[in-house]
Amino acid sequence: MEHYELPLVFFTVFAQWGIGGVFALTLCQSFSKLQFSSTQFRRLALIFWIITVLGSFASLTHLGSPSGAYRSLAGLGSSWLSREIVVFILLNMAMFCWLALCWFKPEHVWVNILGGLSALIGLISILVTSQVYYQMALHPLWHTLATPIGFLGTAILLGFTSVAIAYGYGKQPASGCSRVGFVVGLLMTGGALLARYHIPGADASSPLLWWQLLASICTAVWVLSRLRYGLSNWSWVILMVTGELAGRMLFYSNVMSGAPWF
């Protein structure tokens, strides 16, 4: 029987997408010659905040009793799950403050500072989440550097893809910063995928793997070839998200379909 752990799938992919978006948007707005208008910037900030919130809410559905989540704080000194809860609380607080400032004072100097802080907390939260799985030495498919690299790769790939596509809607080619970030995310995602499927026990025949390769990796390569011409179609981003969702489903299924898994 397959165990895809869909709440965790949507939590990790959506949260990483939103975090990557904040990281990419802040970096490109701070260091690129091509700038988004105040209206475009506010819309993108809102989109990435909503995506992150949706991911955070998905994580709550995985809890047996979400109202009792505060009890996990008792294990903060020894539990990566407890640390994950704390860091995501901090992330959502930072992102809300950043969004509010983006919306009401988009030109304020603190916008990029809060954006950078939110991105930093977000990247830390991704590493903390990856450690929840990496620490399980009995499961080679999780206890590998491909886990944190893959999680970070998802964030960077989807985040920079979203920002690069957004440039196209402004009738301009993607900035150099967004293209470089896109390539880094693609290399990290592809490298982690390649490394994981050299580990014994990986299900290399699953349709989910092939969909990830097609929808995420192959689509990303094609999108990269078009970015300098001002590609403007969010359907390519959505297609890549479905590929990452498929890959994350397989990430959980490969381990949790076995019994016992802990």
Buried (B, 14 or more C-beta within 10 A) or exposed (E): EBBBBBBBBBBBBBBBBBBBBBBBBBBBBBEBEBBBEEEBBBBBBEBBBEBBBBBBBBBEEBEEEEEEBEEBEEEEEEBBBBBBBBBBBBBBEBBBBBBEBBBEEBEEEEBBBBBBBBBBBBBBBBBBBBBBBBEBEEBBBBBBEBBBBBBBBBBBBBBBBBBBBBBBBBEBBBBBBBBEBBBBBBBBBBBBBEBBBEBEEBBEEBEBBEBBBBBBBEBBEEBBEBBEEBBBEBEBBEBBBBBBBBBBBBBBBBBBEEEEEE
